[in-house]
Amino acid sequence: MRKIIVLEHISLDGVIQAPGGPDEDTSGGFKYGGWVAPYSDEILGTALRKQMNKPFDLLLGRKTFDIWAPYWPHHADIWPGVNAATKYVASNSLTSSEWQPSVFLDGDIAEKVGKIKQQPGPDLNVWGSGNLLQTLIKHDLVDAFWLMVYPITLGPGKRLFAYGTVPAAFKVTESIVTPGGVIVVNYEREGSI
């Protein structure tokens, strides 16, 4: 069975919105885009590359897919596996893309993702995709959270656990702290509580 691994840059107060750049996601008037930049260092970069170079397919929300589709096909040198990975995209409006291989999911996303988890293949990595995450969390489909926790609070913004969670136990399988204070931690599902 494939695992769903949520990979997120997250502030101390739980914000995951627009970590990469000022124009990444300004919805809701969010004005702090690019908030991870001051914390970049060699240790964080090494941890990211380690995670990004494992076998994976992607499970993305439409907004994240729309941000990534014009960028990653031209930057395979940064993330070699991203273009070959199958991109499963939750969208009720998008049905095709030049960025292949892509599979578009509409309707009951939780049911469709549950079936994909049962298929053979690499783990499914979820980056960004705030709305999709809420569905995955609500339906107890997440197997691991690979989080980069930044020493910053942002106040408003989209949150990782925006609508709560189901009771679950996790264990830490790996963790490091960067010189800039970013805690990189992998929480894997250990069962229910």
Legacy VTK file of the C-alpha trace (Angstrom):
# vtk DataFile Version 3.0
C-alpha trace
ASCII
DATASET POLYDATA
POINTS 193 float
0.000 0.000 0.000
1.210 3.477 -0.863
1.613 6.072 1.872
0.429 9.655 1.718
3.178 11.920 3.006
2.370 15.572 3.666
5.427 17.795 3.233
4.945 21.341 4.474
6.778 24.488 5.380
4.876 25.650 8.464
5.116 28.616 10.817
4.951 28.208 14.595
1.315 29.283 14.477
0.433 26.718 11.808
0.442 28.813 8.615
1.409 27.014 5.394
0.356 29.674 2.871
2.804 31.000 0.251
6.134 29.988 1.747
7.969 30.268 -1.567
7.340 33.772 -2.881
5.381 37.004 -2.582
2.997 36.201 -5.451
2.602 32.478 -4.728
-0.803 32.737 -2.991
-2.189 36.125 -2.009
-5.726 34.853 -1.425
-7.451 36.293 1.621
-5.126 39.302 1.423
-2.095 37.257 2.549
0.928 39.549 2.310
3.782 37.508 3.765
4.587 35.293 0.779
8.173 34.069 0.670
8.495 33.860 4.437
10.884 30.860 4.355
13.646 32.646 2.407
15.517 34.125 5.401
15.915 30.635 6.881
17.545 28.885 3.909
20.845 27.232 4.677
22.912 24.221 3.651
21.467 21.890 6.297
17.859 22.663 5.329
18.777 22.307 1.642
20.351 18.902 2.280
17.263 17.716 4.169
14.984 18.916 1.360
17.079 17.241 -1.345
17.116 13.978 0.620
13.312 13.967 0.786
12.850 15.159 -2.813
15.110 12.430 -4.208
13.117 9.512 -2.792
10.747 7.688 -5.193
7.375 9.474 -5.264
4.270 10.462 -7.132
2.529 13.748 -6.379
-0.933 14.370 -4.990
-1.735 18.057 -5.482
-4.573 20.497 -5.242
-5.418 22.494 -8.350
-3.943 25.786 -7.071
-0.585 24.199 -6.266
-0.634 22.377 -9.608
-1.335 25.700 -11.384
1.704 27.246 -9.670
3.988 24.301 -10.364
3.000 23.318 -13.933
4.648 26.301 -15.663
7.740 26.155 -13.431
8.954 22.584 -12.893
9.138 21.420 -16.522
11.916 24.016 -16.981
13.766 23.308 -13.717
14.324 19.548 -13.704
17.937 20.191 -12.701
16.679 21.321 -9.258
14.289 18.397 -8.726
15.076 15.572 -11.161
12.092 13.315 -10.318
9.304 15.883 -10.432
8.571 15.707 -14.140
8.546 11.900 -14.347
6.318 11.555 -11.274
2.629 10.992 -11.876
0.757 14.082 -10.740
-2.660 13.258 -9.260
-4.548 16.565 -9.207
-7.733 17.216 -7.232
-9.807 19.572 -9.365
-13.417 19.977 -10.374
-12.460 22.281 -13.250
-9.092 21.221 -14.670
-9.128 18.153 -16.919
-5.856 18.329 -18.875
-2.382 19.833 -18.858
0.794 19.829 -20.895
2.691 18.776 -17.746
2.539 15.005 -17.954
1.974 12.439 -16.661
-1.047 13.970 -14.913
-4.284 12.384 -13.700
-7.186 14.663 -12.751
-9.530 13.705 -9.931
-12.972 15.194 -9.379
-16.029 14.230 -7.370
-15.391 12.269 -4.172
-11.677 12.978 -3.744
-11.339 10.998 -0.510
-12.758 7.862 -2.145
-10.559 8.238 -5.231
-7.410 8.896 -3.198
-8.210 5.892 -0.997
-8.276 3.708 -4.125
-5.003 5.184 -5.416
-3.354 4.366 -2.068
-4.268 0.711 -2.612
-2.548 0.568 -6.007
1.098 -0.401 -6.426
3.508 2.466 -6.838
5.640 4.934 -4.934
4.401 6.983 -2.001
2.199 10.002 -2.714
3.768 13.302 -1.689
1.536 16.284 -0.949
3.165 19.723 -1.067
1.134 22.865 -0.393
-2.412 22.063 -1.502
-4.141 23.528 1.559
-7.711 22.711 0.522
-6.859 19.152 -0.514
-5.038 18.656 2.796
-8.194 19.396 4.744
-9.993 16.614 2.856
-7.142 14.152 3.409
-6.941 14.962 7.126
-10.724 14.830 7.615
-10.865 11.359 6.032
-7.815 10.074 7.924
-5.784 9.405 4.770
-2.433 10.899 5.871
0.290 8.430 6.861
3.112 10.864 7.622
3.789 14.558 8.117
7.250 15.701 7.029
7.299 19.225 8.440
9.728 22.101 8.352
8.718 24.243 11.328
10.012 27.813 11.062
10.645 30.079 14.062
8.164 32.709 12.929
4.499 33.526 13.545
2.437 34.962 10.697
-1.036 35.500 12.130
-3.496 35.223 9.243
-3.156 32.619 6.515
-4.060 29.104 5.486
-3.279 26.563 8.180
-2.232 22.932 8.087
-4.932 21.837 10.532
-7.551 24.418 9.560
-10.576 22.315 10.456
-9.197 20.006 13.117
-8.061 16.423 12.935
-9.082 12.890 13.784
-7.550 11.333 16.919
-4.291 9.672 15.879
-0.884 8.807 17.289
2.390 9.578 15.504
6.024 8.781 16.189
9.055 10.859 15.294
11.259 8.917 12.899
13.734 11.656 12.061
14.468 15.203 13.176
17.092 17.900 12.846
17.371 21.551 13.791
19.046 23.917 11.347
21.351 26.746 12.463
18.500 29.182 11.667
16.159 27.354 14.046
14.049 25.436 11.525
12.946 22.110 12.975
12.730 19.444 10.283
10.740 16.547 11.653
9.095 13.443 10.240
6.000 12.196 12.061
4.801 8.771 10.929
1.433 7.316 11.841
1.617 4.900 14.741
-2.081 4.167 15.144
-5.237 5.507 16.697
-5.596 6.759 20.228
LINES 1 194
193 0 1 2 3 4 5 6 7 8 9 10 11 12 13 14 15 16 17 18 19 20 21 22 23 24 25 26 27 28 29 30 31 32 33 34 35 36 37 38 39 40 41 42 43 44 45 46 47 48 49 50 51 52 53 54 55 56 57 58 59 60 61 62 63 64 65 66 67 68 69 70 71 72 73 74 75 76 77 78 79 80 81 82 83 84 85 86 87 88 89 90 91 92 93 94 95 96 97 98 99 100 101 102 103 104 105 106 107 108 109 110 111 112 113 114 115 116 117 118 119 120 121 122 123 124 125 126 127 128 129 130 131 132 133 134 135 136 137 138 139 140 141 142 143 144 145 146 147 148 149 150 151 152 153 154 155 156 157 158 159 160 161 162 163 164 165 166 167 168 169 170 171 172 173 174 175 176 177 178 179 180 181 182 183 184 185 186 187 188 189 190 191 192
